[in-house]
């Protein structure tokens, strides 16, 4: 009998955010064409007996090939190595950021970023937009055109001199996002508090990486999170708080949701699997774990896990920002003894994101497998306008799948990863559960740690308008 499908995955346990079923998956022309107990032959077949067949992960917060014009730091690798690493960790779609420079065109920023990504990605991708200069030209002309082209999520900052917006400017952006129906997200930290605390620490000679946590103390994120939620409430717009690092900020989100506000939370591996102890290491080893916000205490990590268990977070992303340690333009661009505020922010994690949460969350009994799928694939697809093409296993969806051995034990090490980095902050972490095969639009792109794809496979994905639930009792209607 001639093949009925390009690829059939047989005898696996198919898991979505809602259901678990035993069935075959039939794939043709890059899409899922059939789900059934027994399917006809495929030109290629994979026996998934004893394996979980999950939607490929969506990492909706990554930084690929994004230089820092302020510090001169340069990330490891390029768009291809980042996407290759994602694929080898069970992720089949990434959403990095096209960053506007103040005084420059956002439209040009998008065009420049396409030059770095187009034809250079191992998996599919979309773009968020970073708005650093919301001029009338940007809000009135550039952004509406960009929305029609499929860029339907925007990020603003409350910190970093080159990126931060005043509250009034944030309100302008949020009001525009409400009118256009796009999804706004915010990096919520109080810039003035960080600046003041940093000066006190440096003036007293406290420069070691361990003082990064003090400069970004819990109230810094808590206050900014509360303020960002308040601004979104005034405008009546859904809001996503990215890379939530403290239990205090998580409680602000939980409180807002109990009040009926449409606030979404995202957290990352560095906050659930690293702590202050990783930054406290002797010498400059702690610089490897410096990011903003930085990891906190063990008690703070416990609070974040409680928030994870109780549904505060809708998205689990990596915030992958790969800067090499032993590189003059990497983590220590400002010298081998740079003070904590001059160490380049960012940690790698796009490849280890899913195994860490599967092991520490699902296998540890903190979350169930459906919550895992929701936070790592389905929710990002819905929130960013990619569902149901991405984020689920359904007839008609793209054949983006990760075939997991739930019992495979792996010790994370730099040598087994594919991100062109010279370290991983999770070196030596033991995990139980690993995606042994990754399928992107019907093509096997990774098998048993070996990358089998190519740099031209990935395609840019225009995003639709998200349709999250809305809050109808806002203080102000525009």
C-alpha positions in Angstrom: 0.0 0.0 0.0 1.5 3.4 -1.0 2.1 5.8 1.9 -0.9 7.8 3.0 1.1 10.3 5.0 4.6 11.9 4.9 5.1 10.9 8.5 3.2 8.8 11.0 4.0 8.9 14.7 2.6 5.6 16.2 1.6 4.3 19.6 2.4 7.5 21.5 0.5 9.2 24.3 -0.7 12.5 22.9 -1.0 15.2 25.5 -2.5 18.7 25.0 -3.4 21.4 27.5 -6.8 19.7 28.0 -6.6 16.0 27.1 -4.5 12.9 27.0 -5.2 10.1 24.5 -3.5 7.1 22.9 -3.4 7.6 19.1 -1.3 7.8 16.0 -0.5 11.2 14.4 -0.6 11.4 10.6 1.3 14.3 9.0 1.1 15.6 5.4 2.6 18.7 3.9 3.8 20.0 7.3 0.4 19.8 9.0 -1.4 17.3 11.2 -3.9 15.6 8.9 -5.3 12.8 11.1 -5.4 11.6 14.7 -6.7 8.0 15.1 -6.1 4.7 16.9 -4.6 3.1 13.8 -3.5 5.1 10.7 -2.3 3.9 7.3 1.3 3.8 6.3 3.6 6.8 6.2 6.7 7.4 4.1 8.5 7.8 7.4 7.3 6.4 10.7 8.3 6.9 14.3 7.4 4.4 17.0 6.5 6.5 20.1 5.6 3.5 22.3 6.2 4.6 25.9 6.7 8.2 24.9 4.7 11.4 25.3 3.8 13.3 22.1 3.4 17.0 23.1 3.0 20.2 21.2 6.4 21.7 20.3 7.3 24.3 22.8 6.8 28.0 22.1 9.5 30.1 23.8 7.9 33.6 23.6 10.7 35.5 25.3 14.1 35.1 23.7 16.9 37.5 22.7 18.7 36.2 19.6 21.5 38.1 17.9 20.7 41.4 19.8 23.7 43.5 20.4 23.6 46.1 23.2 24.4 49.5 21.6 24.8 51.0 25.1 27.4 48.6 26.5 28.9 47.2 23.3 28.2 43.6 24.5 27.7 41.0 21.8 25.6 37.8 22.3 27.0 34.4 21.5 26.2 32.9 18.2 23.5 34.2 15.9 19.8 33.6 15.1 20.6 30.2 13.7 22.5 28.9 16.7 19.8 30.2 19.0 17.0 28.5 17.0 19.0 25.3 16.7 19.4 25.2 20.5 15.7 25.8 20.9 14.9 22.9 18.5 17.2 20.5 20.4 15.3 21.4 23.6 11.8 20.5 22.2 10.9 24.1 21.2 9.5 24.6 17.7 8.7 28.3 17.7 10.4 31.3 19.2 9.4 35.0 19.6 12.3 37.4 20.0 12.2 41.2 20.0 12.7 43.8 17.4 14.0 46.7 19.4 13.4 50.4 18.6 16.3 52.7 19.5 15.2 56.1 20.8 15.1 58.6 18.1 14.9 55.9 15.4 12.2 54.3 13.4 10.5 51.2 14.7 9.7 50.1 11.2 13.4 50.3 10.4 14.2 48.2 13.5 11.9 45.5 12.3 13.5 45.6 8.8 17.0 45.4 10.3 16.0 42.4 12.5 14.6 40.5 9.6 18.0 40.8 7.9 19.4 38.8 10.9 16.7 36.2 11.0 15.2 35.6 7.5 16.6 32.4 6.0 18.7 31.8 9.2 16.3 30.0 11.5 16.0 26.3 12.2 12.4 26.7 13.4 9.5 29.1 12.9 9.4 32.5 14.6 7.5 35.7 15.1 8.5 39.1 16.5 7.5 41.2 19.4 8.1 44.9 19.2 10.0 46.9 21.8 8.7 50.5 21.9 11.3 52.8 23.4 10.2 56.1 21.8 6.3 56.3 21.4 6.3 59.4 19.2 3.1 60.4 17.3 4.8 59.1 14.1 5.3 55.7 15.8 1.9 55.4 17.4 -0.1 57.0 14.6 1.6 55.6 11.5 4.3 52.9 12.0 2.5 50.7 14.6 -0.8 50.5 12.8 1.0 49.4 9.6 3.1 46.9 11.6 0.0 45.4 13.1 -1.5 44.7 9.7 1.8 42.9 8.8 1.5 40.5 11.8 3.3 42.2 14.7 0.7 42.2 17.4 2.5 42.3 20.7 4.5 45.2 22.2 6.9 45.5 25.1 7.7 48.6 27.2 10.2 49.0 30.0 10.0 50.8 33.3 13.8 50.5 33.7 17.1 50.9 31.7 17.9 54.5 30.7 17.9 53.6 27.0 14.5 52.0 27.1 12.4 53.2 30.1 9.2 55.2 29.5 7.5 57.6 31.9 4.1 56.6 33.2 2.4 59.0 30.9 4.1 57.5 27.9 3.2 54.0 29.1 -0.4 55.1 29.3 -0.2 56.4 25.7 1.1 53.0 24.6 -1.5 51.1 26.6 -4.3 53.2 25.2 -3.1 52.6 21.7 -2.8 48.8 22.4 -6.4 48.8 23.7 -7.7 50.5 20.5 -5.8 48.2 18.2 -6.4 45.0 20.3 -2.7 44.1 20.6 -1.0 42.5 23.6 1.2 44.8 25.7 3.8 43.5 28.1 6.0 45.3 30.5 9.4 44.8 32.2 8.3 46.0 35.7 11.1 47.3 37.9 11.4 50.8 39.4 14.4 52.4 37.7 14.9 55.2 40.3 15.0 52.7 43.2 17.5 50.6 41.4 19.7 53.6 40.6 19.5 54.9 44.2 20.3 51.5 45.7 23.1 50.9 43.3 24.8 54.2 44.2 24.6 53.4 47.9 26.2 50.0 47.4 29.0 51.2 45.1 29.7 54.2 47.3 30.3 51.8 50.2 32.6 49.6 48.2 30.1 46.7 47.7 30.7 45.7 44.1 30.6 41.9 44.0 28.0 40.2 41.9 26.1 39.2 45.0 25.0 42.8 45.5 22.9 42.7 42.3 20.1 41.1 44.3 20.1 44.0 46.8 20.0 46.6 44.1 17.0 44.8 42.7 15.3 44.2 46.1 11.8 42.7 46.1 10.0 46.0 46.6 11.6 47.3 43.4 9.7 44.8 41.3 6.6 44.7 43.6 6.1 48.5 43.3 6.6 48.6 39.5 4.3 45.6 39.0 1.6 47.3 41.1 2.0 50.5 39.1 1.9 48.7 35.7 -1.2 46.9 36.7 -2.8 50.2 37.8 -2.0 51.8 34.5 -3.5 48.9 32.6 -6.6 49.1 34.8 -7.1 52.8 34.1 -6.9 52.1 30.3 -8.9 48.8 30.5 -6.4 46.7 28.6 -5.0 43.2 29.3 -1.4 43.2 30.4 1.4 40.6 30.6 4.1 41.1 33.3 7.3 39.4 31.9 10.0 37.5 33.8 8.4 37.8 37.2 11.3 37.2 39.7 9.8 37.7 43.1 6.9 36.2 45.2 6.0 39.8 46.0 5.4 40.6 42.3 3.5 37.3 41.8 1.2 38.3 44.7 0.4 41.6 43.0 -0.6 39.6 39.9 -2.7 37.2 41.9 -4.4 40.1 43.7 -5.2 41.8 40.5 -6.7 38.6 39.0 -8.9 38.1 42.1 -10.2 41.6 41.4 -11.2 40.5 37.9 -8.4 42.3 36.0 -6.9 40.6 32.9 -3.3 40.4 34.0 -1.0 37.6 32.8 2.2 36.5 34.4 5.4 35.0 33.0 8.3 33.5 34.9 11.5 31.8 33.8 13.8 29.0 34.7 16.4 31.2 36.4 13.9 32.1 39.1 12.7 28.6 39.8 16.1 26.8 39.6 18.7 29.4 40.6 19.0 31.4 43.8 21.2 34.0 45.4 23.6 31.3 46.3 24.5 30.9 42.6 25.4 34.6 42.4 27.3 34.5 45.7 30.1 32.2 44.4 33.7 33.2 44.9 35.3 35.6 42.6 33.3 36.5 39.4 31.7 33.1 38.9 28.4 34.6 40.1 28.5 36.8 37.0 27.3 33.8 35.0 23.9 34.1 36.7 23.5 37.9 36.5 20.3 38.9 34.9 17.6 41.6 35.5 15.8 40.9 37.7 18.3 38.5 39.3 17.5 35.3 41.1 16.5 35.7 44.8 16.6 33.8 48.0 15.5 30.2 48.6 12.4 31.6 50.3 11.6 33.7 47.3 12.0 30.7 45.0 9.6 28.7 47.2 7.0 31.6 46.9 7.4 31.5 43.1 6.8 27.7 43.0 3.6 28.3 45.1 2.5 30.8 42.5 3.3 28.3 39.8 1.2 25.6 41.5 -1.8 27.9 42.1 -2.0 29.2 38.5 -0.6 32.7 38.8 1.6 32.2 35.8 0.3 31.6 32.3 3.6 31.6 30.5 7.0 29.9 31.2 9.7 31.4 28.9 13.5 31.3 29.0 14.4 35.0 28.5 17.4 33.5 26.7 20.1 36.1 26.5 23.4 34.3 25.8 26.6 36.3 26.6 29.8 34.2 27.0 31.7 34.4 30.2 35.2 34.1 28.6 34.7 36.7 25.9 35.9 40.4 26.0 32.5 41.5 24.6 30.4 39.1 26.7 29.4 39.0 30.4 32.6 40.8 31.6 32.9 43.4 28.8 33.8 46.0 31.5 36.7 44.0 32.9 37.4 40.9 34.9 36.5 42.7 38.2 33.6 44.8 36.9 31.1 46.0 39.6 27.7 44.2 39.6 26.0 47.0 37.7 28.5 46.8 34.8 28.1 43.0 34.3 26.1 42.2 31.2 22.6 41.1 32.0 21.4 37.8 30.7 21.6 34.1 31.0 21.2 31.3 28.4 18.3 28.8 28.7 16.3 28.2 25.5 17.4 24.6 25.3 17.1 23.7 29.0 13.7 25.5 29.6 11.4 22.6 28.9 13.4 19.8 30.6 13.9 21.8 33.8 10.2 22.5 34.2 9.2 19.0 33.2 11.5 17.5 35.8 11.1 20.1 38.5 7.4 20.7 37.9 5.7 17.6 36.4 7.9 14.9 37.8 8.1 16.5 41.2 4.4 16.7 41.4 4.1 20.5 41.5 2.1 20.9 38.3 0.3 18.4 36.1 1.3 17.6 32.5 -1.6 19.7 31.1 -0.4 22.8 33.0 3.1 22.2 31.6 1.7 22.1 28.0 -0.4 25.2 28.6 2.4 27.3 30.0 5.1 26.3 27.5 3.0 26.1 24.3 -0.7 26.6 24.3 -1.0 29.8 26.3 1.8 31.6 24.4 0.1 30.6 21.2 -3.2 32.0 22.3 -1.9 35.2 24.0 0.3 36.1 21.0 -2.2 35.3 18.2 -0.7 32.0 16.9 -3.3 29.5 18.0 -4.4 27.0 16.8 -1.8 26.9 14.1 0.7 26.5 16.9 0.5 25.3 20.5 -1.6 22.2 20.3 -2.0 18.8 18.7 -5.0 19.0 16.4 -6.1 18.3 12.9 -5.1 21.3 10.8 -2.4 22.5 13.1 1.2 22.7 12.1 3.0 19.4 12.8 5.2 20.9 15.5 5.7 18.1 18.1 8.1 17.0 20.8 8.4 13.3 21.6 9.4 12.9 25.2 10.9 10.1 27.1 9.5 11.0 30.5 11.9 8.8 32.4 15.2 9.7 30.7 17.7 11.1 33.1 20.1 13.7 31.9 22.7 15.7 33.6 22.8 19.2 32.0 26.2 20.2 30.8 27.5 22.8 28.4 29.0 20.1 26.1 25.5 18.6 25.2 23.9 22.0 24.4 23.7 23.7 21.0 23.6 27.5 21.8 27.3 28.3 21.0 27.8 29.3 24.7 30.8 28.6 26.9 28.7 27.9 30.0 25.2 27.1 31.2 24.0 28.3 34.7 22.4 24.8 35.1 25.7 22.9 34.8 25.3 19.6 36.8 21.5 19.9 37.3 20.0 16.5 36.9 16.6 16.3 35.2 14.2 13.4 34.6 12.4 13.7 31.3 13.8 14.9 27.9 12.4 15.6 24.4 14.2 12.9 22.4 12.7 13.9 19.0 11.6 17.3 17.8 9.4 17.7 14.7 9.0 21.1 13.1 6.3 21.3 10.4 6.6 17.6 9.8 10.4 17.5 9.6 12.5 15.8 12.2 15.0 18.5 13.3 16.5 16.9 16.3 16.9 13.3 17.5 18.8 12.2 20.6 20.8 15.4 21.0 21.7 15.5 17.3 20.5 18.5 15.3 19.2 17.2 11.9 17.6 20.4 10.5 19.0 23.3 8.6 19.2 27.1 8.9 16.6 27.8 6.2 13.7 25.6 7.5 12.2 28.2 9.8 9.6 30.7 8.5 8.4 34.0 9.8 4.9 33.9 11.3 2.6 36.9 11.1 0.6 36.9 14.3 -3.2 37.5 14.5 -4.9 39.8 17.0 -5.0 38.1 20.4 -8.4 37.7 22.0 -7.9 37.4 25.7 -10.8 37.9 28.1 -11.4 41.5 29.0 -12.4 43.4 32.1 -15.5 45.5 31.7 -15.4 47.6 34.9 -12.4 49.8 34.2 -12.1 53.1 36.0 -11.7 54.9 32.7 -13.2 54.2 29.3 -11.3 55.7 26.4 
